[in-house]
Amino acid sequence: MRVAKATSELLPGAAEDVVANLDISDQVRSKQVLPKDAMRSLKKRINHANPNVQLLALGVSLSK
């Protein structure tokens, strides 16, 4: 899923990819991705050991 790519620990300086975040939000709203699956993926990323990944995951969850 795109959540792993948008919250990758390889992103330089935890740079938030706004386009990817909005794309994830659009996919959930259009029912291409089930909200339950998206939240499960975000929950895994929020519990990640790397704090940058956690911050990026929170950014994805807040994008509308």
N, C-alpha and C positions, 0 to 999 in steps of 0.2 A: 504494500500500500504506500501511498505517497507520504504518510506521516513519518515513516522512517527516513525518507529522503529529506523532508523538510526539517527534521530535527537531528540530522546527522552530526555526529561528533567531529566530522571532518570539515565542517563549515568553518571558515576562518573567523576567529574572534566572535563566535556565536552570532554571526550576522543573520538576522531574520530575513527569510525570503517571503516577502509579503505576497507575491504572486502565487507561490505554492500554497501559502496559508489560505488565501481566498479560493483557490482551486479546490482545496480539500473541503472547505465550507460549501462551495457550490455543488460538489459531488454528493455531499450528505443531504443538502436541501432538495436536490433533484432525484433523490432516492437511488442513485447509481451505487452508492455505498450505504449499507445499513448503519444507522446511528449507533447501534449497539457495537458493531464491529469497529467503528471509528473510535468510540470511547474506550474500548478494550485496548486498542493500539496506543492511544494517547496515555492511558493509565500505565502501560508498560514503560513508555518513554519518561513519564513523570517519576517513576520509581527507579530510573537509571542511576548508575553510580556517578556519572559525569554531571556536574551541576549545570554546565552549558546546555546539555541535552534537555535537562529538566526545564530550564528557562525557555528554550525554544518550544518545548511541548506546551508550556503554559501559554505562550504566544499564539500557538495554533488554536488552542481551545478558546482563546478570547477573540479571535478574528471573526468578523461577521461579514 
